Amino acid sequence: MSVRKGKFFLVGGGPVVRSLGETLMGHFINEAGGQAAKIAIITAGTNDPAEVNACYWEIFQSWGVKDLFSPKIFCREHAQSDWIYERIMECSGVFIAGGSQFKLSEKLAGTPVEKAFRDLLEKGGILAGTSSGASIFGNPMILDGGTVDRHLRTNMIEIGEGFGFLNNIAIDTHCASRGRLPRLISLLTEHPGILAIGIDEDTALLIDENNNAKVIGNNAVYFLDSANMRLAHSDNFALDKDHLCASEIIVHALTSGDIYDLSKHHKI
């Protein structure tokens, strides 16, 4: 994993990120430049862009941020606009609201807007998101599944491609509250060797330019290292054909202040 100039601020969802006076968003704003920050708010993944946009405008303004930009991206054609690229490149940070991973990918992947995110990161800006807005930066990406029936099984999730800014790293959110560790393990069985990260609600992961990931917030972040994972499927005649066994996955459960090295896969 190469060294870059910019940072990520990935939030696991939850009410704190949408509440006035909570310090979690204050951490992001400080990283983006404090009251002098210029922030682009992206609501392309949500069904209620006007309501969600108004919520985050209120939050950012409550922290003293006055320079805000929130383009209306209702379809992929809107994301092809060069003027949006130019405006994002004037910002110090981007915040992608939650919603649907599929919608974010469908509308933004391969467009000038996605390129603006990548170029801003290389310039030293900070990319942030909550829920699906955090998951989109990894690759592969869980699109759906494993939330209603949470038991580990084959074919429990639908997998797609994220932006891949954090390549070979999969990011999932709402981890503990929605019982998503099984679906992360299911993802690993289909993509062995990658690092899967599950972020709890009201919790964030600040990833610096050296790939050191610091946990911030109320709950935990789970790092599942599958480099030495072993799988057992139906090769054992005594097992059902849908039997799934994944062993030797290393799990780090870290809380606020803990730091994990994404390059070397260990806690610092």
Salt bridges, closest charged atoms under 4 A:
GLU31 OE1 - LYS7 NZ 2.92
GLU90 OE1 - ARG87 NE 3.71
GLU114 OE2 - ARG118 NH2 3.46
ASP119 OD2 - LYS115 NZ 2.62
ASP149 OD1 - HIS151 ND1 3.00
ASP149 OD1 - ARG153 NH1 3.68
ASP172 OD1 - ARG180 NH1 3.56
ASP172 OD2 - ARG183 NE 2.67
GLU201 OE2 - HIS174 ND1 2.72
ASP225 OD1 - HIS265 ND1 3.29
GLU248 OE2 - ARG230 NH1 3.42
